[in-house]
Amino acid sequence: MTETRLLRRVVAVLAIATASFLGACAAPQPPAPPMLAREAAPQSILWIGNSFFYFNDSLHSHFGALVASGGDGTRVRSTSSTISGAGLDWHDIDSLLRADGLGRYSFVGDNEIRFNPPGRQYDTAILMDCSQCPVHPQLQANFHATVKRFADTLKKAGIRPALFMSWAYKDKPEMTAALAEQYTKAGRDNDAIVIPVGLAFARAIALKPSIELYNRDKRHPSLAGSYLSAATTYATLFRKSPVGLKYTAGLDAETVQVLQTAAWEAVGSYAR
């Protein structure tokens, strides 16, 4: 074979390889699954937040237990991604949603590993910023920008965004209205569900001030505060009253009744 013919063959092979590579790069990605309607109950949730979520054996575990106690066989698979003291912008949303990442497998039964089907692992993501970020003069604009960025990214992946409206500090009740205003605005601007936990805290305090919803630092939730958060999340996402659900988290029956009632009344009032 002459040098010229060999050179032509090499060039031809390289051209074919380049065309194949470019074709693969240009191949359209499969479309994301359709996003859940606002009124649809979730089946899998990604919780993105901070220590307000992970206190008291993690909010997602209390939420899951509440759901399971309904007696109709409903279960919700959850993953909690939390960073202590974090603002929402501390999280890398693209990494959380990467293929073969979070949710690729679950522990089921007697601590057995079950590999979940590939593709979208969550139909809903619950987002919470730091406890002051939505109302802090130097952080408020970033709160709204981050919610928009996260909501846009989630929607492209077919995941419904929900915002977790946090509560006022125990010694700063005026935070309730300010937080509610900013979370409501962010929800409206981004077509996101808002879970009015802060309003439920205020309602529970009005119903029975002796129930301690706070840890000793006056910011983090007590067990009762985490239970109220879970009940409010249940009422919002399932659009059903949590009153009468059997799971108590070890709290006494009277406290559970008040917390379940406060959650349902707060969600009902907020929806109107």
C-alpha positions, 0 to 999 in steps of 0.5 A: 500500500502506498503512503498516499493510499494509507494516508487517505484511509486514515483520514477516512477512518478519522472522519467516520469516527468524528461524525459518529462522536458528534452524532452521539453528542447531538442525540436528544436526551430523553424527555423528563417524566411529567411533573406531578400536578399540585394536587397529586400526592407524592410517592418520593421526596427529596428534602433539601435543607439544614438542621431544622430538618435533621433534628429529632431523628429527621423530619422525613422519618416522622413524615413517613411514619405519619403517612404509613399510619393512615392505614391505607397502605400508602408509603412515601420514599424520602431522602434528606440532604441537609447541611448544618447551618446551611442556606439553600444556596450551599447545596449543589442542586445539579449534583443532587439530581445527577444520574445514578446518584441519590436514590439509586438504591434503598434499604428495605425489609430486614435492612436489604438493599433494593436498587430502584429503577433508573431515571427520576428518583423523586417526584417532589423536592422540599426546599428550605433556606436558612432560618433568617435568609428569606428576611435578612436584608443582606440575604433576601435577594439571594433567597429569591434568586436561589429558589428560582434557580432550584425551581427551574432546575427541578422542573426541567427534571420533572420534579415538583418544587415545594417550599418549607415555610419555617417558623419564627424564633421563640423570642421573635414572634414577629418573624412569622409574618415576615417569613410567611410573606417572603415564602408566599412571594417565592411560591407565587413567583415560581409556581411552587407549593408552600408548606406553611409550617411557620403559620402552624407553629403560631396556631399551635401556640395560640391553641395551647401555649404550654406545648413546647415547640422549641429546643432550648436554643429557641430556634430548633424544633423540639420533638413536638415542633418536628411532629407539627412540621411533619403534620403540616407537610402531610396536610399540604401535600396530601390535601387531607387532615392529619387529625386522627393519624395513629403515629404519635412519635411518643407524644401524649394524646392531648398534645398530638391532637392539638398539633394535628389540629393546628396543622390542619387549620393552618393549611386550610387558612393559608390555602384560602 
